[in-house]
Amino acid sequence: MNICAPFAGTVRFHVSVGQEVSAGDAIATVEATKLEAPVVVPGRGVVDKLCTEDFAAVYGGDVLAIIGEAR
């Protein structure tokens, strides 16, 4: 599943590739001027890919991470 940025800002990841995640886990935070939002996963899985670097500028809807099937 693709996990996308909720709005434009700077992304900071809290996970690494290969890490298992559960529903509701915050995998990243997107921060804009005086606004910070956690990016959560809707279901269980494994982080297959982080699609951008830490502290990169992103736009709303950009894919931040790809979560694969749980092992």
MDTraj code that builds the backbone (N, CA, C; nanometers):
import mdtraj as md
import numpy as np

residues = "MET ASN ILE CYS ALA PRO PHE ALA GLY THR VAL ARG PHE HIS VAL SER VAL GLY GLN GLU VAL SER ALA GLY ASP ALA ILE ALA THR VAL GLU ALA THR LYS LEU GLU ALA PRO VAL VAL VAL PRO GLY ARG GLY VAL VAL ASP LYS LEU CYS THR GLU ASP PHE ALA ALA VAL TYR GLY GLY ASP VAL LEU ALA ILE ILE GLY GLU ALA ARG".split()
xyz = np.array([
    [0.0835, -0.1176, 0.0000],
    [0.0000, 0.0000, 0.0000],
    [0.0881, 0.1241, 0.0000],
    [0.0441, 0.2256, -0.0685],
    [0.1175, 0.3517, -0.0738],
    [0.0685, 0.4425, 0.0384],
    [0.1622, 0.5027, 0.1096],
    [0.1304, 0.5973, 0.2158],
    [0.1709, 0.7353, 0.1655],
    [0.0755, 0.8286, 0.1641],
    [0.0968, 0.9602, 0.1013],
    [0.0991, 1.0737, 0.2030],
    [0.1622, 1.1827, 0.1627],
    [0.1676, 1.3035, 0.2448],
    [0.0291, 1.3687, 0.2500],
    [-0.0148, 1.4134, 0.3677],
    [-0.1455, 1.4755, 0.3790],
    [-0.1500, 1.6183, 0.3239],
    [-0.0348, 1.6865, 0.3229],
    [-0.0249, 1.8235, 0.2727],
    [0.1223, 1.8542, 0.2458],
    [0.1485, 1.9686, 0.1858],
    [0.2864, 2.0067, 0.1546],
    [0.3611, 2.0449, 0.2811],
    [0.4884, 2.0074, 0.2860],
    [0.5716, 2.0397, 0.4011],
    [0.7023, 1.9632, 0.3956],
    [0.7605, 1.9432, 0.5114],
    [0.8860, 1.8696, 0.5251],
    [0.8563, 1.7386, 0.5965],
    [0.9087, 1.6283, 0.5422],
    [0.8809, 1.4966, 0.6001],
    [0.9974, 1.4524, 0.6889],
    [0.9602, 1.3871, 0.7991],
    [1.0589, 1.3265, 0.8899],
    [1.0099, 1.1844, 0.9192],
    [1.0912, 1.0854, 0.8864],
    [1.0506, 0.9454, 0.9038],
    [1.0833, 0.8949, 1.0441],
    [0.9996, 0.8003, 1.0914],
    [1.0196, 0.7371, 1.2221],
    [1.0441, 0.5868, 1.2081],
    [1.0564, 0.5388, 1.0846],
    [1.0774, 0.3963, 1.0578],
    [1.1905, 0.3801, 0.9571],
    [1.2327, 0.2560, 0.9390],
    [1.3336, 0.2253, 0.8375],
    [1.2841, 0.1092, 0.7522],
    [1.3466, 0.0900, 0.6386],
    [1.3095, -0.0187, 0.5474],
    [1.3278, -0.1519, 0.6193],
    [1.2281, -0.2397, 0.6038],
    [1.2314, -0.3715, 0.6658],
    [1.1621, -0.3770, 0.8008],
    [1.1275, -0.2635, 0.8548],
    [1.0628, -0.2586, 0.9852],
    [0.9160, -0.2971, 0.9739],
    [0.8670, -0.3777, 1.0692],
    [0.7260, -0.4145, 1.0729],
    [0.6467, -0.3032, 1.1395],
    [0.5282, -0.2757, 1.0857],
    [0.4403, -0.1731, 1.1407],
    [0.3003, -0.2313, 1.1592],
    [0.2258, -0.1720, 1.2513],
    [0.0886, -0.2147, 1.2790],
    [-0.0067, -0.1011, 1.2482],
    [-0.1339, -0.1340, 1.2358],
    [-0.2361, -0.0329, 1.2095],
    [-0.2274, 0.0787, 1.3129],
    [-0.2270, 0.2022, 1.2653],
    [-0.2229, 0.3174, 1.3537],
    [-0.0838, 0.3667, 1.3894],
    [0.0207, 0.2917, 1.3515],
    [0.1581, 0.3362, 1.3798],
    [0.1905, 0.4599, 1.2969],
    [0.2529, 0.5580, 1.3603],
    [0.2988, 0.6772, 1.2886],
    [0.4345, 0.6451, 1.2272],
    [0.4412, 0.6454, 1.0943],
    [0.5678, 0.6134, 1.0281],
    [0.6474, 0.7381, 0.9931],
    [0.5790, 0.8536, 0.9934],
    [0.6457, 0.9791, 0.9583],
    [0.5643, 1.0954, 1.0137],
    [0.6247, 1.2126, 1.0073],
    [0.5565, 1.3370, 1.0408],
    [0.5806, 1.4343, 0.9273],
    [0.4742, 1.5009, 0.8831],
    [0.4886, 1.6078, 0.7837],
    [0.4653, 1.7391, 0.8578],
    [0.5605, 1.8297, 0.8411],
    [0.5563, 1.9566, 0.9129],
    [0.5551, 2.0732, 0.8145],
    [0.4642, 2.1656, 0.8378],
    [0.4574, 2.2906, 0.7624],
    [0.4547, 2.4028, 0.8663],
    [0.4515, 2.5236, 0.8234],
    [0.4544, 2.6360, 0.9159],
    [0.3501, 2.6201, 1.0262],
    [0.3967, 2.6003, 1.1483],
    [0.3122, 2.5869, 1.2684],
    [0.2099, 2.4740, 1.2610],
    [0.2300, 2.3778, 1.1734],
    [0.1381, 2.2660, 1.1599],
    [0.2187, 2.1383, 1.1431],
    [0.1859, 2.0383, 1.2238],
    [0.2563, 1.9104, 1.2189],
    [0.1518, 1.7994, 1.2214],
    [0.1657, 1.7018, 1.1308],
    [0.0685, 1.5925, 1.1245],
    [0.1399, 1.4582, 1.1171],
    [0.0984, 1.3629, 1.2013],
    [0.1540, 1.2287, 1.1899],
    [0.0991, 1.1601, 1.0650],
    [0.1807, 1.0771, 1.0041],
    [0.1380, 0.9966, 0.8890],
    [0.1292, 0.8532, 0.9400],
    [0.0085, 0.7990, 0.9473],
    [-0.0125, 0.6665, 1.0057],
    [-0.0451, 0.5633, 0.8986],
    [-0.0171, 0.4374, 0.9313],
    [-0.0498, 0.3286, 0.8390],
    [-0.1870, 0.2712, 0.8764],
    [-0.2674, 0.2355, 0.7763],
    [-0.4012, 0.1840, 0.8040],
    [-0.4046, 0.0363, 0.8420],
    [-0.2961, -0.0360, 0.8150],
    [-0.2953, -0.1790, 0.8438],
    [-0.1550, -0.2312, 0.8683],
    [-0.1483, -0.3557, 0.9074],
    [-0.0230, -0.4229, 0.9374],
    [0.0584, -0.4461, 0.8111],
    [0.1916, -0.4389, 0.8235],
    [0.2777, -0.4648, 0.7090],
    [0.4237, -0.4426, 0.7405],
    [0.5044, -0.4380, 0.6347],
    [0.6488, -0.4164, 0.6452],
    [0.6852, -0.3011, 0.5530],
    [0.7710, -0.2133, 0.6015],
    [0.8154, -0.0998, 0.5199],
    [0.9048, -0.1528, 0.4086],
    [0.8547, -0.1493, 0.2837],
    [0.9316, -0.1973, 0.1686],
    [1.0223, -0.0885, 0.1126],
    [0.9747, 0.0372, 0.1145],
    [1.0518, 0.1451, 0.0525],
    [1.0111, 0.2790, 0.1120],
    [1.1119, 0.3633, 0.1375],
    [1.0876, 0.5031, 0.1712],
    [1.1149, 0.5801, 0.0431],
    [1.0161, 0.6528, -0.0050],
    [1.0225, 0.7120, -0.1389],
    [1.0913, 0.8478, -0.1448],
    [1.1328, 0.9003, -0.0331],
    [1.2052, 1.0265, -0.0288],
    [1.2998, 1.0228, 0.0907],
    [1.3841, 1.1218, 0.1021],
    [1.4798, 1.1271, 0.2130],
    [1.4199, 1.2017, 0.3311],
    [1.4767, 1.1784, 0.4483],
    [1.4388, 1.2536, 0.5667],
    [1.4571, 1.4031, 0.5430],
    [1.3655, 1.4815, 0.5934],
    [1.3689, 1.6280, 0.5861],
    [1.3604, 1.6822, 0.4431],
    [1.3027, 1.6028, 0.3519],
    [1.2810, 1.6478, 0.2135],
    [1.1484, 1.7236, 0.2066],
    [1.1405, 1.8147, 0.1118],
    [1.0147, 1.8862, 0.0862],
    [0.9226, 1.7941, 0.0062],
    [0.7963, 1.7864, 0.0483],
    [0.6975, 1.7037, -0.0209],
    [0.5724, 1.7868, -0.0472],
    [0.4907, 1.7404, -0.1400],
    [0.3624, 1.8027, -0.1707],
    [0.2521, 1.7095, -0.1243],
    [0.1355, 1.7635, -0.0985],
    [0.0218, 1.6814, -0.0605],
    [-0.0053, 1.5757, -0.1663],
    [-0.0197, 1.4507, -0.1249],
    [-0.0453, 1.3418, -0.2181],
    [0.0788, 1.2684, -0.2652],
    [0.1981, 1.3242, -0.2390],
    [0.3223, 1.2536, -0.2752],
    [0.3317, 1.1228, -0.1978],
    [0.3772, 1.0168, -0.2634],
    [0.3964, 0.8883, -0.1962],
    [0.5218, 0.8993, -0.1091],
    [0.5052, 0.8718, 0.0204],
    [0.6163, 0.8789, 0.1141],
    [0.6801, 0.7420, 0.1372],
    [0.5951, 0.6399, 0.1435],
    [0.6449, 0.5046, 0.1730],
    [0.5546, 0.4010, 0.1076],
    [0.6139, 0.2847, 0.0845],
    [0.5378, 0.1711, 0.0339],
    [0.5435, 0.0617, 0.1407],
    [0.4262, 0.0193, 0.1838],
    [0.4151, -0.0826, 0.2863],
    [0.3708, -0.2124, 0.2207],
    [0.4487, -0.3176, 0.2411],
    [0.4176, -0.4472, 0.1835],
    [0.3492, -0.5393, 0.2822],
    [0.3196, -0.6597, 0.2363],
    [0.2541, -0.7611, 0.3189],
    [0.3404, -0.7948, 0.4401],
    [0.2730, -0.8167, 0.5540],
    [0.3427, -0.8594, 0.6750],
    [0.3966, -1.0004, 0.6545],
    [0.5120, -1.0248, 0.7069],
    [0.5737, -1.1573, 0.6904],
    [0.5390, -1.2496, 0.8026],
])
top = md.Topology()
chain = top.add_chain()
for i, resn in enumerate(residues, 1):
    res = top.add_residue(resn, chain, resSeq=i)
    for name in ("N", "CA", "C"):
        top.add_atom(name, md.element.get_by_symbol(name[0]), res)
traj = md.Trajectory(xyz[None], top)
